[in-house]
């Protein structure tokens, strides 16, 4: 039987960030991923936005880790040549009754420690984005975009020669609490391997609730069941892409599946619209694109992007967000929990890591590191606390 000190399940951006944080601390870490490479699901199918942190209730993990993670991410990018750009972002109001919502977001952002937020009137909006139509906007100068693949490659490269073993094409099929740790069955092709791990960190993204249930936790009782929220993107014709400089978002609708269909510039000068929100049946990973949604996308953005025609839009990628709230549900925070209270000590669950998970990834890695230290699960003088 193989043994390790720490098993991390899932090599998305968060699992990789945790592996980087724990690497080189004097304990062996194994990172397993069921797909053939890292970040094949949620981590590579998103807007690649570095979020400011003004949308989330003060004191929540989403608010705290987004603000901390954004600062860490910009530093990582600058120091390690990871492509990124601080584009700035406008949240635009096209009707007077939307302005109070902008003011609420401004107030919340200030409470969360988001710097530089400014309310703009119509003329000021025009100066920043001449082709955008809005009567007012909230401007976030700290918002930006990043090459998520290069970020994940950096995290992976940082684990090399640091007692981290990364294994792809390896799916966890069973977990049993046994002795001072867990017996985990990992399937690779037609072969299965038993691995004894003292600590299991579940960062399985879309499958995080399945892994939790596999270990023996009642996901209904703990309210850990995930809801898949599909989001499609449409790309703007290249001749129109240069008409905006930064990110442009509508005022978010309460209890929607996301922040509304928005315009995102990319590092190559292109522009995408999306994502929309469509809840899928339980654990159905449907990444198909639907050209017929073009009219809905056009209707969603035509007020603030009047230079567009419906024929300027072309179906692009899709992604799936692992949400803890179902359709119309109230806000749910990230779950990052050591499960002693549920009878599973040394199992750390990360569930519902959707947006702003990419922005918060480095901060989440540090948070898990600190959690291990605080709970004395991983006492090591080498453990980084900064």
PLY file of the C-alpha trace (Angstrom):
ply
format ascii 1.0
element vertex 386
property float x
property float y
property float z
element edge 385
property int vertex1
property int vertex2
end_header
0.00 0.00 0.00
1.26 3.46 -0.93
1.36 6.16 1.76
1.53 9.95 1.81
1.16 12.72 4.35
-1.27 14.83 2.31
-3.50 13.97 -0.63
-4.98 16.83 -2.67
-7.84 15.83 -4.96
-8.24 18.04 -8.03
-5.66 19.96 -10.08
-7.72 22.99 -10.93
-6.32 26.41 -10.10
-7.23 26.05 -6.41
-5.79 22.56 -5.99
-2.60 23.70 -7.70
-2.37 26.79 -5.49
-2.72 24.62 -2.39
-0.05 22.23 -3.68
2.31 25.16 -4.28
1.68 26.50 -0.80
2.29 23.15 0.91
5.22 22.10 -1.25
8.62 22.12 0.43
7.24 21.99 3.98
8.89 18.70 4.84
5.84 16.50 4.24
5.03 14.47 1.15
2.12 15.80 -0.91
0.31 13.89 -3.66
-1.92 15.80 -6.08
-4.27 13.65 -8.17
-6.35 14.77 -11.13
-8.80 12.60 -13.06
-8.28 14.47 -16.34
-5.21 14.28 -18.58
-3.91 17.71 -17.54
-4.56 20.50 -15.07
-7.49 22.92 -15.09
-9.62 21.14 -17.69
-12.98 22.15 -16.24
-14.05 25.30 -14.35
-10.52 26.74 -14.14
-10.14 26.98 -17.91
-13.72 27.80 -18.84
-14.33 31.24 -17.35
-13.88 34.96 -18.03
-10.27 35.02 -16.71
-11.10 38.12 -14.70
-9.13 39.30 -11.68
-12.05 40.54 -9.57
-12.06 43.57 -7.31
-14.12 42.10 -4.47
-17.04 44.52 -4.17
-19.95 42.13 -4.75
-19.68 39.82 -1.75
-21.09 40.31 1.77
-18.52 41.76 4.17
-16.83 39.18 6.35
-17.46 36.25 4.03
-14.67 34.09 2.65
-15.52 35.26 -0.86
-15.00 38.90 0.12
-11.90 38.34 2.25
-10.10 35.90 -0.05
-10.98 37.82 -3.21
-9.40 41.04 -1.93
-6.36 39.23 -0.51
-6.05 36.98 -3.55
-6.23 39.87 -6.02
-3.26 41.58 -4.42
-1.32 38.30 -4.27
-2.19 37.55 -7.89
-0.91 40.86 -9.25
2.33 40.35 -7.33
2.68 36.79 -8.67
2.07 37.98 -12.22
4.62 40.79 -12.02
7.30 38.64 -10.40
6.86 35.57 -12.61
6.02 37.01 -16.04
2.45 35.71 -16.05
0.48 37.59 -18.74
-2.11 39.89 -17.22
-3.52 43.39 -17.57
-5.15 45.75 -15.10
-7.93 46.84 -17.44
-10.33 48.45 -15.02
-14.05 47.74 -15.04
-17.29 49.65 -15.34
-20.54 48.45 -13.78
-23.04 50.46 -15.78
-26.54 51.74 -15.08
-28.76 52.40 -18.09
-31.83 53.36 -16.03
-32.19 55.70 -13.05
-33.62 52.97 -10.85
-30.32 51.05 -11.17
-28.22 53.82 -9.60
-29.07 52.87 -5.97
-27.75 49.37 -6.68
-24.45 50.89 -7.85
-24.27 52.95 -4.67
-24.85 49.81 -2.60
-22.04 48.00 -4.42
-19.77 51.01 -3.83
-20.56 50.96 -0.11
-20.03 47.21 0.13
-16.78 47.43 -1.78
-15.41 50.06 0.58
-16.35 47.88 3.58
-14.51 44.99 1.94
-11.37 47.05 1.48
-11.57 47.44 -2.30
-9.54 50.50 -3.21
-10.17 53.08 -5.92
-13.90 52.58 -6.44
-15.49 55.68 -7.96
-18.97 56.65 -9.11
-19.02 58.18 -12.59
-21.69 60.26 -14.29
-22.64 59.95 -17.95
-19.91 62.29 -19.22
-17.24 60.54 -17.17
-18.35 57.17 -18.52
-18.01 58.54 -22.07
-14.49 59.71 -21.34
-13.48 56.22 -20.24
-15.51 54.24 -22.78
-16.75 56.49 -25.63
-18.83 53.74 -27.23
-20.62 52.61 -24.07
-24.07 54.01 -23.28
-24.82 54.54 -19.58
-26.22 57.28 -17.37
-23.88 56.32 -14.52
-21.31 53.70 -13.62
-19.19 52.37 -10.80
-15.53 52.23 -11.83
-13.17 49.63 -10.39
-9.55 50.39 -11.37
-8.19 47.25 -9.66
-10.09 44.78 -11.84
-8.13 43.04 -14.57
-7.61 39.94 -16.69
-5.11 37.09 -16.55
-3.86 34.16 -18.60
-5.27 31.43 -16.34
-3.38 28.64 -18.12
-0.04 30.34 -17.51
-1.00 30.93 -13.87
-1.80 27.26 -13.38
1.42 26.24 -15.15
3.31 28.49 -12.76
1.66 26.87 -9.73
2.46 23.40 -11.09
6.07 24.29 -11.92
6.49 25.72 -8.42
5.78 22.29 -6.89
8.60 20.52 -8.71
11.43 19.33 -6.46
9.32 20.25 -3.43
8.06 16.81 -2.39
4.87 17.18 -4.43
3.93 14.28 -6.70
1.34 15.19 -9.36
-0.52 12.37 -11.10
-2.97 12.89 -13.98
-5.53 10.44 -15.42
-6.14 9.30 -11.84
-9.66 9.31 -10.41
-10.59 8.83 -6.77
-13.22 6.06 -6.61
-13.45 5.35 -2.86
-12.49 6.99 0.45
-12.62 5.25 3.82
-11.73 6.75 7.20
-9.15 4.36 8.59
-6.86 4.75 11.59
-5.18 8.13 11.74
-6.15 9.09 8.21
-7.92 7.82 5.11
-7.65 4.90 2.74
-8.22 6.26 -0.76
-8.69 4.14 -3.88
-7.36 5.78 -7.04
-8.15 4.39 -10.48
-5.71 4.94 -13.34
-6.83 3.30 -16.56
-7.71 -0.31 -15.72
-5.64 -0.37 -12.52
-6.50 0.77 -9.01
-4.12 1.79 -6.26
-4.73 2.00 -2.51
-3.24 5.12 -0.94
-3.09 5.78 2.79
-3.20 9.54 3.42
-3.04 11.23 6.81
-4.75 14.37 5.48
-7.14 14.59 2.51
-7.85 17.94 0.88
-10.89 17.83 -1.38
-10.49 20.45 -4.11
-12.39 18.53 -6.75
-14.38 21.48 -8.14
-17.49 20.23 -9.89
-17.12 16.87 -8.14
-16.36 18.19 -4.66
-19.75 17.15 -3.28
-19.38 13.65 -4.77
-15.99 13.25 -3.09
-17.50 14.47 0.20
-20.35 11.96 -0.03
-17.86 9.22 -0.97
-16.02 9.87 2.29
-19.25 9.39 4.24
-20.58 12.89 4.91
-24.30 13.50 4.40
-24.19 16.30 1.80
-27.90 17.02 2.13
-27.73 17.48 5.89
-24.62 19.63 5.61
-26.04 21.56 2.63
-23.03 20.64 0.52
-24.84 19.52 -2.61
-23.66 21.39 -5.68
-25.83 22.81 -8.44
-24.31 23.06 -11.90
-24.83 26.46 -13.50
-23.82 26.49 -17.15
-22.59 29.71 -18.71
-22.15 30.29 -22.42
-20.02 32.95 -24.11
-20.40 34.72 -27.45
-17.44 36.36 -29.16
-17.75 39.81 -30.71
-16.70 40.26 -34.34
-13.08 41.47 -34.46
-13.98 44.71 -36.26
-16.07 45.75 -33.23
-13.79 44.37 -30.51
-11.60 47.46 -30.39
-14.50 49.70 -29.43
-14.11 48.99 -25.71
-10.94 49.18 -23.64
-11.85 47.51 -20.37
-14.48 45.30 -18.79
-18.12 46.39 -18.87
-20.71 44.77 -16.59
-24.42 45.43 -16.10
-25.90 46.00 -12.66
-26.29 42.46 -11.27
-29.76 41.08 -10.73
-30.58 39.75 -7.25
-30.49 35.95 -6.96
-29.33 35.42 -10.53
-26.87 32.67 -11.38
-24.05 35.15 -12.00
-23.12 38.80 -12.44
-25.09 39.20 -15.66
-23.90 38.97 -19.26
-20.89 41.25 -19.44
-18.21 42.28 -21.92
-14.71 41.04 -21.25
-11.61 42.00 -23.20
-8.88 39.39 -23.50
-5.11 39.63 -23.70
-5.23 39.29 -27.50
-7.56 42.27 -27.94
-10.69 40.21 -28.47
-14.02 40.68 -26.69
-16.38 38.06 -25.33
-19.87 38.43 -23.91
-21.07 36.21 -21.12
-21.58 34.09 -19.27
-25.32 33.64 -19.05
-26.79 31.24 -16.48
-28.59 27.98 -17.08
-28.96 25.46 -14.29
-28.34 21.88 -15.43
-29.65 18.58 -14.10
-27.59 17.10 -11.26
-23.99 16.43 -12.25
-24.59 16.78 -15.98
-21.47 18.30 -17.56
-22.89 19.79 -20.73
-20.39 22.04 -22.51
-22.30 22.34 -25.76
-22.73 25.77 -27.36
-26.06 27.00 -28.63
-26.17 29.51 -31.49
-29.87 30.05 -30.85
-29.00 32.00 -27.67
-27.49 34.80 -29.74
-30.68 36.86 -29.65
-30.82 36.66 -25.84
-27.21 37.79 -25.54
-27.79 40.68 -27.93
-30.90 41.76 -26.01
-28.93 41.70 -22.74
-26.16 44.04 -23.89
-27.72 46.23 -26.57
-28.63 48.99 -24.09
-25.05 49.61 -22.98
-23.31 48.42 -26.16
-25.43 50.14 -28.85
-22.71 49.77 -31.49
-23.35 46.03 -31.69
-25.63 44.22 -34.10
-26.92 40.71 -33.46
-24.91 39.50 -36.45
-21.69 40.64 -34.71
-21.93 37.77 -32.20
-20.61 34.23 -32.61
-20.96 31.31 -30.19
-17.76 30.68 -28.24
-16.90 28.50 -25.22
-19.05 27.37 -22.30
-18.27 26.69 -18.67
-20.00 25.29 -15.59
-20.00 26.92 -12.16
-20.22 24.66 -9.07
-22.81 26.59 -7.06
-24.05 25.82 -3.58
-27.20 27.86 -4.18
-29.85 26.54 -6.54
-31.94 28.63 -8.96
-33.17 31.77 -7.21
-31.35 30.81 -4.02
-29.75 33.17 -1.54
-26.03 33.93 -1.43
-23.81 31.03 -0.37
-20.23 31.46 0.67
-17.28 29.21 -0.14
-17.08 26.14 2.07
-13.51 25.66 3.27
-13.84 23.40 6.27
-11.94 20.82 8.30
-14.59 18.23 8.98
-13.96 17.18 12.60
-17.41 18.52 13.50
-18.96 16.02 11.10
-16.84 13.13 12.34
-14.12 13.28 9.69
-11.00 14.86 11.18
-8.15 15.63 8.80
-10.52 15.88 5.83
-10.57 19.43 4.45
-13.41 20.22 2.07
-13.43 23.04 -0.48
-16.95 23.13 -1.91
-18.72 25.71 -4.06
-15.46 27.30 -5.23
-16.92 29.29 -8.09
-16.26 32.96 -8.86
-14.13 34.59 -7.46
-12.19 31.33 -7.10
-9.62 32.17 -9.77
-8.89 35.56 -8.19
-8.81 34.06 -4.70
-6.76 30.95 -5.55
-3.43 32.01 -4.02
-5.22 33.31 -0.90
-7.17 30.06 -0.63
-3.90 28.13 -0.73
-2.57 30.26 2.11
-5.85 29.92 4.03
-5.71 26.10 3.87
-2.07 26.21 4.93
-2.97 28.33 7.96
-5.91 26.05 8.77
-3.62 23.03 8.92
-1.26 24.88 11.23
-3.99 26.27 13.48
-5.64 22.89 13.96
-2.23 21.32 14.60
-2.85 18.83 11.82
0.40 19.72 10.16
2.89 20.99 12.75
6.00 21.92 10.85
8.44 24.74 11.34
8.66 24.96 7.57
4.96 25.77 7.16
4.54 29.19 5.56
2.14 31.53 7.34
2.63 34.56 5.10
0 1
1 2
2 3
3 4
4 5
5 6
6 7
7 8
8 9
9 10
10 11
11 12
12 13
13 14
14 15
15 16
16 17
17 18
18 19
19 20
20 21
21 22
22 23
23 24
24 25
25 26
26 27
27 28
28 29
29 30
30 31
31 32
32 33
33 34
34 35
35 36
36 37
37 38
38 39
39 40
40 41
41 42
42 43
43 44
44 45
45 46
46 47
47 48
48 49
49 50
50 51
51 52
52 53
53 54
54 55
55 56
56 57
57 58
58 59
59 60
60 61
61 62
62 63
63 64
64 65
65 66
66 67
67 68
68 69
69 70
70 71
71 72
72 73
73 74
74 75
75 76
76 77
77 78
78 79
79 80
80 81
81 82
82 83
83 84
84 85
85 86
86 87
87 88
88 89
89 90
90 91
91 92
92 93
93 94
94 95
95 96
96 97
97 98
98 99
99 100
100 101
101 102
102 103
103 104
104 105
105 106
106 107
107 108
108 109
109 110
110 111
111 112
112 113
113 114
114 115
115 116
116 117
117 118
118 119
119 120
120 121
121 122
122 123
123 124
124 125
125 126
126 127
127 128
128 129
129 130
130 131
131 132
132 133
133 134
134 135
135 136
136 137
137 138
138 139
139 140
140 141
141 142
142 143
143 144
144 145
145 146
146 147
147 148
148 149
149 150
150 151
151 152
152 153
153 154
154 155
155 156
156 157
157 158
158 159
159 160
160 161
161 162
162 163
163 164
164 165
165 166
166 167
167 168
168 169
169 170
170 171
171 172
172 173
173 174
174 175
175 176
176 177
177 178
178 179
179 180
180 181
181 182
182 183
183 184
184 185
185 186
186 187
187 188
188 189
189 190
190 191
191 192
192 193
193 194
194 195
195 196
196 197
197 198
198 199
199 200
200 201
201 202
202 203
203 204
204 205
205 206
206 207
207 208
208 209
209 210
210 211
211 212
212 213
213 214
214 215
215 216
216 217
217 218
218 219
219 220
220 221
221 222
222 223
223 224
224 225
225 226
226 227
227 228
228 229
229 230
230 231
231 232
232 233
233 234
234 235
235 236
236 237
237 238
238 239
239 240
240 241
241 242
242 243
243 244
244 245
245 246
246 247
247 248
248 249
249 250
250 251
251 252
252 253
253 254
254 255
255 256
256 257
257 258
258 259
259 260
260 261
261 262
262 263
263 264
264 265
265 266
266 267
267 268
268 269
269 270
270 271
271 272
272 273
273 274
274 275
275 276
276 277
277 278
278 279
279 280
280 281
281 282
282 283
283 284
284 285
285 286
286 287
287 288
288 289
289 290
290 291
291 292
292 293
293 294
294 295
295 296
296 297
297 298
298 299
299 300
300 301
301 302
302 303
303 304
304 305
305 306
306 307
307 308
308 309
309 310
310 311
311 312
312 313
313 314
314 315
315 316
316 317
317 318
318 319
319 320
320 321
321 322
322 323
323 324
324 325
325 326
326 327
327 328
328 329
329 330
330 331
331 332
332 333
333 334
334 335
335 336
336 337
337 338
338 339
339 340
340 341
341 342
342 343
343 344
344 345
345 346
346 347
347 348
348 349
349 350
350 351
351 352
352 353
353 354
354 355
355 356
356 357
357 358
358 359
359 360
360 361
361 362
362 363
363 364
364 365
365 366
366 367
367 368
368 369
369 370
370 371
371 372
372 373
373 374
374 375
375 376
376 377
377 378
378 379
379 380
380 381
381 382
382 383
383 384
384 385
